[in-house]
């Protein structure tokens, strides 16, 4: 009986240890200096969550950055930057899409 309980405890510990974050989970912080308001944050979140493999998005308007957790087997940093740029915002060194920028709400425009 003691052996069975000990075996169960060892199996449970191994299972819990194996349930951590996936090995291919990456975290990147993307600079997005053109975000200015809550609408910007929602637009960027929506664009980034549309990328396959993205697990979480956290926008910090004050710091002007976006923290993204994603599976590197499904996507990469460049694809996420492109999604942000296609939504009308600069992302790291990638410039925003001018046509998408023109479609943003007035509160989201710097110019």
Secondary structure as the mmCIF struct_conf table of DSSP 4:
data_model
#
loop_
_struct_conf.conf_type_id
_struct_conf.id
_struct_conf.beg_label_comp_id
_struct_conf.beg_label_asym_id
_struct_conf.beg_label_seq_id
_struct_conf.end_label_comp_id
_struct_conf.end_label_asym_id
_struct_conf.end_label_seq_id
HELX_RH_AL_P HELX_RH_AL_P1 UNK A 2 UNK A 18
TURN_TY1_P TURN_TY1_P1 UNK A 19 UNK A 19
BEND BEND1 UNK A 20 UNK A 20
TURN_TY1_P TURN_TY1_P2 UNK A 23 UNK A 24
STRN STRN1 UNK A 25 UNK A 31
TURN_TY1_P TURN_TY1_P3 UNK A 33 UNK A 34
BEND BEND2 UNK A 37 UNK A 37
HELX_RH_AL_P HELX_RH_AL_P2 UNK A 38 UNK A 49
TURN_TY1_P TURN_TY1_P4 UNK A 50 UNK A 50
BEND BEND3 UNK A 51 UNK A 51
TURN_TY1_P TURN_TY1_P5 UNK A 52 UNK A 53
STRN STRN2 UNK A 54 UNK A 60
TURN_TY1_P TURN_TY1_P6 UNK A 61 UNK A 64
STRN STRN3 UNK A 65 UNK A 71
TURN_TY1_P TURN_TY1_P7 UNK A 72 UNK A 74
HELX_RH_AL_P HELX_RH_AL_P3 UNK A 77 UNK A 86
TURN_TY1_P TURN_TY1_P8 UNK A 87 UNK A 88
STRN STRN4 UNK A 91 UNK A 91
TURN_TY1_P TURN_TY1_P9 UNK A 92 UNK A 93
STRN STRN5 UNK A 94 UNK A 94
HELX_LH_PP_P HELX_LH_PP_P1 UNK A 95 UNK A 97
HELX_RH_AL_P HELX_RH_AL_P4 UNK A 98 UNK A 103
BEND BEND4 UNK A 104 UNK A 104
HELX_RH_3T_P HELX_RH_3T_P1 UNK A 106 UNK A 108
#
